[in-house]
Amino acid sequence: MDITKQIKAKCSELEKEHEFTILFAVESGSRLWGMSSKDSDYDVHLVFYYPIERYLSIQKPKDTSTWMSGNKILDINGFDIYKYTKLLLKSNPNMIDWTMSNIIYYGDKSKIAPLINFTKNDFNPFTLCNFYYSISENALKLIDKGNRHYKKYLYVLRGLLNAKWLVEKKSLPPYYFEKVVNELSLDAKLRSATLDLLSKKREASEKSEILGNLDLILPFIDECISNKGAYLETLERRKPTEEHFMIFNQVILEIISC
């Protein structure tokens, strides 16, 4: 079965099994970022909601859903609309990816236009930059333990370059990693080395280890890590306003009342 048809069929099956409605199901992770290898799995993330009476019960419904295919090619997980929106208001980078993803497998995003607008224009740069740094730092810890896969180094670079984008461009970083690399003010040799690493990752398997040196990339990583404090000092610390909460509540109410 075609993978898109398989995803749609599984989404429909999950709706019946859990008695919720999927608002949308999108691709996130390496395939969204343009960093996937030939054997990368499909990271499908969904936002769902229950009938309104379930939210009025003393027993609150489950706010997460996970499923993985037997061959581990298809990995589906998702959040209830309340969990999703609370995290989005906090500028969680995963929720931002879900909101902005243009690879939509199921449902649609027409009902969350105000949330997309918030994501583009009212995210918290300071918080998001911290998130991106933590993604890079966690990947570096795995590298220090001996995990020298292309994937881990690109996770480090994606986090650091997205942080750099926030500082330089004062806007939401594009989810497509190559666009970030090409549009930032980077040394030409560093840009070439990063794009070469990306190209090799696409051609390799998920668990392929890096061959050769990273003479240009490692000093850049160290420099970005040391600049963390200086980067953060330049960024706004926006917080959701009462108006944002009202808008989000109105979107949720319109969705679950249908």
N, C-alpha and C positions, 0 to 999 in steps of 0.2 A: 504493500500500500504506500502511495505517495505520502511523504512525511507530513505535509500540510493537512492532508485528509485525515491522517492518523491523529494529529493534534486536535483537529476539530471534533473528530469522533470521540476522543477521550474527554474533551471539555464537556460535550453533551452528556457523556456517561457520568462524569463527576457531578453535574448539575442534578441529575436524577438520583444519584446515590446519596448526596448530602443535602438535597432539597434546598439548594441555593441557586441564584442566578449569577452567571458570570457577566460582569459589566464589560470587561475586555481581557484578552489574553495576548501577551506580546512576547517577543524575543528580547532577551537582555544578555549581558555577558559578552563573551568574545565574538559571537556572530554579529551582534549589534555594533560592536566597536571596530569591526573589520580586522579582527585579530585571530580568527578561527583557523585551526589546522584541519587537515583532511579528515581526521577522526574526532573532531570536536563534537560534543553532544549538543543537543538543542535545549537551551535554558529558557523554558517557557514560564512566564510569571503572569499570574492572573489576579484580578481584583473581583471579589464576589460580594453579594449581599443576600440577606435572608428576607422572607416576608416580614412586614413590619411588626406583626404580633410576636415574633421570636425575640425582638429587642425589648419587648415589654414584659417578658417572663423573668421570674426570679432566677432562673437558670439561664445564664447568658450563653448564646451559641458559640461554637468554636470559632476563633478568629484566624486560624491558619489551616491550610490544606496542602498536603504534599503527596506526590506520587512519582515513582520512577519505573520505567519499563525494564523488563527482565534483562535486556541487552545493554542497559544503562545509556542508550543513545538519546532517550527522551526523558528529561528531568523537569517535572512540573511542580511548582509551588506557588502559593498565593496567600493573600491576606484579605480579611474582611474589610469592607469599605471604611469602617471606623478606624481600624488599625492603620490602614494605608494612608488615610488623610492626616491622622495625628503625626505620623512619621514624615509625611510630605511637608507639613507645617514647620517641622524641625530641620528642613533642608537635607534630609537623608539622601545620599547620592543614589542609592538603589531605587528609591521611590521616584527620584528625578528621572532616572533612566527609564523606568516603567512608563512614566507619564509622557516622556518625549519620544519613546521608541516609535519608529515608523514601520516596524515589522509587526503587523497586527494579524494574528491568526484567527481570532474569534471575537465576536462582539464589535463594538466601535467606541470611539471616544467623543462622540458628538455631545454627550451629556456632561462632559467634564471640561468644557472650554474655559470656564473661569479658573479651574485648577491649573490648566496649561498656562494660562496668562500669569497666574501667581508664580509658577515655576520659572518662567522666562524673566519676569521683571521684579519679583519681590522675594526671591530666595535670600538666605542669609550668607553673604560671602565669607565671613569669618568662620562660621560653623562649617560650611561646605569645605573650605580650605583645610580645616582641622580633620575632617573626614578623609579627604584625599591623602593627607599626610599619614593618617593611621593605616590606610590601605597599603601605602608604600612601605611603612615601617613593619607591618605584619608580614608582608612578602619578603622583606629583607631578613627577618628572623628565620624564615624557612630556608632562605639561601644560606644563611650562616650555619644551618644544620646539615648542609650538604645538598640541598635541592637546587641544582643548577639548570633547571628547565628554562627554555626560552620564555614560557608562559610567566614564570615568576619575575624575571627581569623586566618583561613588558608591563606587568602589573605595577612594579615599582615605578617605571618610567611614566606610565599613564597617570598615576596618582600625582607624581611630582610635576609633570607638565601641565596637568589640569590646574594644579595650585598656581603654577606660574602664569597660566592663562588668566586666572582670576585677578592676579596682581596687575598684569600688563593690559588686559583688554577690558577689565571691569564688567564682564558679562559672563553668562553661563557658558561653560566650555562645550563645544560640540561633542556628541557621543562618539563620533567617528574619529578614531585615534590619528589616522594619517592626516586628517585636516588640521588637527591640533599641531602636529609636528611641522607641517608645511607652513602654517600661518604665524607661528611664534617667532620671535627674534632669537634664533639659535645660530651658533657657529655652523658654517656650512659643512664642515667635516663631521661635527656631532650629528647634524640632521641626517647626513648620508649614512652614518653608522647606525642610527636609530631605525631608519627606513630599511636598511639592510637586515637588521635584526628582525624586524617585522616580516620582511619577505621570507626569511629563512624559517620563521615560526609557521607561516602559512603553508610552507612546503613540507614541514616536518610533521611528526606525530606529536600528540599532546605531551608525551613524556620524554621527548627527545632532549638530550642535554646539549648545552652550548659547546660548540667546537671553536677553538681559537680564543683570542684574547678580547678583552673589553677595555682596552687602554684609554679610549676616548669617553666611554660611557661611565665607568666607575668614578673617575674624578668629578664628573658632572653630578652624579648621584650624591656624592659626599658634599659637594658645594650646596646643593639644594637642601639637604638635610640640615646643614649648618645655618642656612638662611631662613629656616622655618620661623623663628621669632620675628625677624625683620619683615618677612612676608605678611605675617598675621597682623602686625602693627599697622599696615597700610590699608587694611580691609574694614569695611563697614560691619557693624554688628546689628543688623536689622532684626527686629522681632515682629512676629505677626501682630497685627492690630485688631481691635475689636471688629472692624469692618471685615477683615479677612475671616475671622471666626464666623461672622454672620453669613458671608458668602459661602464658605465651606458647608455650614449647617444647611443652608438653603439648597445647595447642590445635592447633599445627601438626602434631604427630605424629599426632593422631587424624584430622586431615583428610587428610593425604597417605597414610596407611596404609589408608584405606578401599578 
